[in-house]
Amino acid sequence: MSFSNNEDLARIDKDRNIQKHVYNKFEDIAPIASGAFGTVNRAYSKDLKKHVALKCLHNTNSNNFYKIFMNELQNYNAVNHHENIINFYGVSIDYSTEKCYLVLQYAKDDNLRTYLRNNFKNLDWETKIKMAQDITNGLYYMHEKNIVHRDLHSKNVLVHEEKLLITDLGLSQTLESNSNSMAGGMYAYSDPQYLRNHIMYKRSKASDIYSLGVLFWELSSGIPPFDNLLSLDILEMVKSGLREAPINGTPEDYIKIYSNAWKDNPKQRPTIEDIRGSLENIQLENIYNNSNENNENNENNHYIQIEVYANNQLNKFKPMKSYDRDSMSMMSIESNNQISLGTSISLSNLGIAVLGNLGESSTLSLNSSDQEYLNNELKKYGYNVFENLKEIGESVYNATLMNGEQKVTLKSIVVNSMELFVNELKKHLNVKSHENIIKFYGISQKDLNSRNYILVLECSNGETLRNYLKSDFKNLKWSDKLKLAQQIAKAIEHFHSSDIIHGDMNSENILIHNDTIKISNFGISKLVIEPSIDLLNSLGLIEYSDPMLLEAKGKFSRTKASDIYSVGILLWEISSGKIPYDSFESISQNEKNTKEIKEITDNAKEAKDESKAKEAKNKIKAKELDLISYIIKGIREDPIEGTPQDYIKIYQDCWNQKPDQRPDIGKVIQDLEYVAEIIAELIES
């Protein structure tokens, strides 16, 4: 059988070492799961006389497909026929669509996360321990074969006839592999050492042990770790040393097992053999019971562990006021010593210093003047006044005020420093209205005792600049492109005139509303008078980030010149209609990471499941870190044929490697006006 465009499928088809199943012999094919990397169908196999799962990877035409597919196939082969690992039966090719499927065991009782949600109240501790042993035995066999799973979580553990099966070995690798790709993995289950430095840190067996510890906690609680939080919020929490706290009624021995497994230091985590032995010898008599917990509904009451400084660091901070809420608990991960905080303390106003790789410890406490400003000066909206919420982006929603007369946009953020947050709000409130900048109305909170704040912004029903260029670029004349560029430059001029650095300029933070550019003034904006602080602890999109910021690793602060660099990238994007570095493979065909970036990007675009698509987007953001070294080297996009030379010079001056050699925004506006005049004269003539 010949294939039109896919050499990889032809290689698989001809490989005699791979067991083949005729695709036309499958009956009753129905989808059961879809994600960023592939889809899974249930089908009845006439040959095997049983139901099977057919897993198809996305992007069979991508350059990396064969490597990814064969990696997963080889992993399944290496650990096949273990009672706690999903069975692998072979492959099948649908010649009509040129899609290749892994033929796997079908688990009829869904994944572990769903199973716990539906059955947790019926599980006793003997059953939970048996479930923990099933996962442990499967992982033990993988580690014996020198394979690291690298993506162990409750959606990758299936339940079939009261037995747990590890699945999804697509990201698994042998320990001989040198890959440290950020692709894949749920942050709540990921080794914090890896999250802090995925470029240098290679996941090992100890990384699987960390994931196993989190899974054990989930077995004890029946709910996913950090449930209902956004993925990127979870990322920062895990990196900072936050863990879930024990659930009342859990055996003390079991708590000790998972607490040791999720230790921050990989060298201090037990081996899979140790955990296997601990589960076999576990005593269920001694039960954990936190007497300070006074919530009647304890089964829904889970807490957060915080790895705190041992030398009385908490004494440095004093809360300005307290809010009544259920009692909280902290636990030192290293010592397992419980610290009771009473019944009127919340994380939102207690100055807690947490361990992490975030530089200086941050405090959530406020001085009295800032507290007064937050309470009295700033316009606040009760969360219940918002109706008809519709998600339009990551942590961004459109909504209608209860009176139905005004539409607004809500953007959720996590605040690490209340002092800086209030200072930022003051500056933006003092910025006069500008036609190219989204208006800021006030703030709201869904949970008054959390660090999550909601920014209430002017509603713009337009699409992002990125999507606009994708759909309408062919219809744009150079006069249209220059108008877009000029509006962006004028908005930045307005920011800079108020001593505000936007800090996160990119084509997804810019909207087109009635042919007018609208820039959100809340990306990761920073004040010039506070240049060393990054309000939201984020680089933004790497493609648009100042190379000096990437190279200095925290020692360089954003300046107005950083925004100028981003403007340069945006001006090139407007001239090309393409995402910066989207064709990164053409720069260096030998760099495998460039192909992986495109692989993840394509998967995110094709993901039909909304939650999976969001998860894929987070993976893209992490994967973009691999671009850092290339940007630092000065690699930029090439000019597009047909672009005016004067326009090219503008954006190339803007993205100069050295900040002091970039023009100020006034010069950019002046040069754009000159190009616009030339274009206008050409049109007239």
Order of alpha helices (4+ residues) and beta strands (2+ residues): alpha-beta-beta-beta-alpha-beta-beta-alpha-alpha-beta-beta-beta-beta-alpha-alpha-alpha-beta-alpha-alpha-beta-beta-beta-alpha-beta-beta-beta-beta-alpha-beta-beta-beta-alpha-alpha-beta-beta-beta-beta-alpha-alpha-alpha-alpha-alpha-alpha-alpha
